[in-house]
Amino acid sequence: MSASANLGQEWPPIGEFAEPIVEELVSGAPALGLGVSESEEGATIIDAGILHPGGLEAGRIIAELCMGGVGAVSLSGGSPFADWPFQVNVMTAKPVLACLASQYAGWSLSHGEGESAYFAMASGPGRARAAKEDLFKELGYRDESETAVFVLETDKVPPDALIAQVAQDCGLPVDALTFVLTPTTSLAGSVQIVSRVLEVALHKVHTLHFPLERVVDGIARAPLAPPSPDFLTAMGRTNDAVLFGGEAHLFVTGPESEAEDLAKKLPSSASNDYGQPFKEVFQAANFDFYKIDGMLFSPARVLVTALETGRTFKGGKLDADLLARSFEN
């Protein structure tokens, strides 16, 4: 058994941590600009940008929900970009649990074919209840909570048949499920996507095969991306907020030489696809994510502190020009 497989043995049930956040969204829905309804069989549906406007605060709370209730997300001034002064801040003392086991949009949900087909990538603590991804075997974790909540980056309500399948995969009744819908083009969607600035760093750490059990804490920030009614533009801006404006600081155990190597490889600029706004990269790849270098998806600048020696290593850079090309066009 790998060391990573021992990670989840002492992790808390994030579904239980998420329940108060769901209650906050439901009870505060009118003030947050959210819509709350039920599916035919009783699943809770929270609309954060389809028929209801949602907003910045809704996005912030949803981002904490995405992290399974074990991460903190805030909005503040003080961005390093003069033209874009506001930023999303993320912090968690359980980075692998919050970011990979919950926030990462790793479960592909689909139903139907042709024009009526439905597809969305699911994030949130419900992923750990279903544990359908190989990642959970690697982490040695499955959430045993009696509820499951998912955040979907979509502008459509999932069909009842798909909701029933998700309930079956979770081993729960349909009325124990909650789906939070955050279109990429919405304010709430923009906040919750940019809040993944720490998650993409953790995902790349995993891709680089750095031992996850050695990442013990993390903090990150990225500029708040302005939304766009055009999906492709909105997707580009939220990605570019991280790729060109995101900063993450990881605290790791183990040899400082390995911390130094991680700092060199982790930033987005280490990718061959770095150098133009994500919208243009996506278009050049004929709108196929799988043709884009996976090493691109990471914060612009990283700091990695080797806790055993106290030395901090830095990699990457912020790029105000590329950020402006994205945010202003």
N, C-alpha and C positions, 0 to 999 in steps of 0.2 A: 504494500500500500504506500502511495506517495505521501510526502509530508502534507501536500495540499488537501488530501482526502481527510485529514484530521481536523481541518479548519472548522468545519461546521458542527463538530460534536458539542461545543459549548455555546453555540449561537442561540440567541433568544428567538421566540416565535414571532417573526415580524408581522404576521397577519394580525396578531393581537395588538401590536404597537400601532398598526395602521388604522384600527377601528375608530379611535377618537378623532383621527384626522378626517375620516369619512363623515363622521357625525358633525364635525365642524363645517364641512362643505355643505352638507344637507341643511343644517339648521341656519347657516348663514347665506344660503343661496340667494335670497332677494338682494341682500347688500353686496354680494360678490358678483352679481350679474349671471348667475348660473340657473339652469333649468334642471329640475329633478323629476323623473318619471319612473315607471316600472315597465318591464317587458311583459309579454303576455303571461308568463309563468312566474313573475315576481322578482326578477333581477332588477337591482337599482341602476338606473341610467342617469349619469350626470353630464349635462351638456355644457361645455365650457368654450363655446365659440361657433356652434352651428346655427341654431335658432335663437340662442341667447348670447349676449356679447362676451361674457367672461371678463377678464381684465388682469392687470398686473398682480394684484394681491391673490386672486384666484390661482394664477399661474405659480406663484410662490408656494402656496399651500399644496398644490398638486405636485410640485417638485419634491416637497418633503414627503408626500405620500408615495411618490415613485421610489424614494429611498427607504421605504419600509419603516418610516418613523424613527430611524436611527441616524438621521443626518439633519443638519440645520441649513436652511436656505434663507438668504436675506437680499434685499435690494438696497443699494446705497449710492451716494455720490462718491467721488474720489477716483474715478477711472483714470488711467494714464493717458487717455485720448481726449484732448481738449474739445474736439467737436462732438464727442460722444461721452458725456461726463458721468453717465449712470451705469451701474454694473450689477451683475448677479454674483453673489458670494455663496460658496458651498463649503461645508466642513463636516467631517465625520470621524469619530474615533473607531469606527468599524468599516473601513473603506471597502474591503472585499465583500462583506455582507451587504452594505448599503448600495454599492455601485454595481457589482457583478451579479449578486444573487437577487437583486431587486430592480434597480434602476435601468439596467441594460435592457434594451428592446430586443430580446433574444428569442422570443417565441413567435413563430409565424402562424397566424390564424387566417384561414381561408374557407370559403364556402361557395359552391356554385361554379358555373362556367359562363363564358361569353359576357355580354353586356350586363348581366345581372350578378356577375361574380363579385364577391366581397373579399377584400384582403386588408389585413392590418398587422403591424408588428406590435406585440404586447409587451409592456414593461410593467413594473410594479411587483409587490410582494406575492400576488397570486401565482406568479411564475414558480415560486418556491413551493407552493402547495401542489401544483400539477407536476413539477419536476420532470417535464418531458424532454428537457435538453440534456445533452451529455455533460454539460458543465456541472450539473448538480451531482452527478456521480463523482466527478473530480473533486468537488468541494466536500462531499460527504454530508450533504445537508438536504433535508426536506422539512418544510414548515407543516406543522400539524394543527394549525389554527382551524377554527370552525367556520371561518369566513375567508373569502378571497377577493381581492380587489385588483383590477387591471387598469392601466392607463393606455389608451390607444390614440395614436397620432392619426386621426381620421376625421373626415367630414360627413360620415354616414353612420347611422346606428347599426350595430351588428344584427344580423337576422336571428330570429328566435332559434332556428335549427343550430346555428353556430353557438349561441349561448348555451343551449342544451348540451352540446358536445363538450364545451369548456367545463360545464358543471360535472359531467361524467368523468372527464380527465382529472378533475380536482377531487372527485369522490365526495361531492357536496350537493345538496339540493340547490336548484336554480336560485331560490330566494336568498341564498347565502352569498351570492355574487354581486359585485359592484363593478360597473364599467364607467370610467371617466373618459370622455371624448374631447380631445384637444386638437382641433385642426391646426396645421402648420401656419396657416394664414392669420390665425387669431393672436391677440395679445397674450392670452394664457398659454397658448401653444409656443409662442416665441420664448417666453420666460422658462417654461419647463424644458424646452430643448436646449437652450443655452446653459441651463443648470447642469447639464451633463458634462460640463467641462472637466470635472474630476473623474467622472465615469469613463470618458474616452481615454484618459490617461491610464486608468486601471486596466481597461480592455487591452491597451497596447502593451502594458506591462505583462499581461497574460500572454499576448501574442509573441512577445520577445522571450518567453519562457523564463522570466525572472520569477523566483519562488514567491508565490502569493502570500504565504505565511510570514514572509519577512516584511511585508508592507503593513505597518502598524498604525499609521495615522495619515491624514491628508487634508489639505485645504486648497481651494482654487477659486478663481474669479474670471469673469469674462464680461465684455461690454454688452449692455442690453441692446439686442438687435431690433431695429424698427421693423414691424410687420409689413407685409405687402399682400394685396388681394390676389396677386398672381402666385400660384403655388410654387413654381420653379424659382422665382425670385425670393420668396419667403424661405424656402428650403436652403437656397444658397446663402442668404444672410445669416441664418442661425448657425450653419456650419462654419461660415467665415468668422463669426464672432469668436469661435473657439480656435480655429486654425491660425488666425492672424492676431487675435486679441486676447486669447486665453492664457492664463498662467496657473500652474499647479505646483504645489510643494508637497513632496512625499517624504515620509520619515521611515527609514528602513533599517533593519538589522543586517548583520553580516559584514563581510570584508568591504572596506571603503573602495577598493579597486572596482568592485562590482557595482557599487553605487555610482561611481564616476562613469563607468561604461553605460549604465542605464541613462544617466543624464545626457549623454551624447546621442543615444539612439532614440530617445523618447519624443523629442519635439516634432511637430509636423514638417518642419523644414528638412528633416532627415529623409523625407520621401522624394522620389523622382518626379512625382506629380505636383509637387509644391511650386507655386509661383504665379498662379492666376486665381481669380475668384472661383469658388466651387461650382457656380452655375456654368461657367465656361468649361471647367474640367468635366462636368457631367455631360454637357452637350458634346464635347470632343469624344467622349466614351460612348456615344450613341445612346445615352440615357440608360446605360447598363452599369449598375453599381459594381458588379463583379469584374469589370474591366479597369476599375480604379485601384491604384495601389493601396492596400489596406493600411500601410504604414503612414498614410497621409492623415488619418483621423486621430488627432492628438492635439493637445494645447500648443500654442506658439512657443511658449517659453516654460521651462521646467527648472525646479530646484529639487535636488535629492540630497537629504541629509543622512549621513551614515551615523546612526545613534551611538555606536560603540566608540567612535573617535571624535564625534562632534563636528566633523568637517562637512561642508556643504558644497556640492558640485552643481554647476549651472549649464544649461544647454538651450539653444534656440534663441529667438528674438521676436519682439513684437513688430508688427509691420503696419504702420498707420496708413500708408499709401494703398496697400491692397485692401485694407479694411474700408477705406473711403470709396474705392472703386465698387465695392460690393454694396455698401449701405446707401450710397448716393445715386445708384443707377437702377 
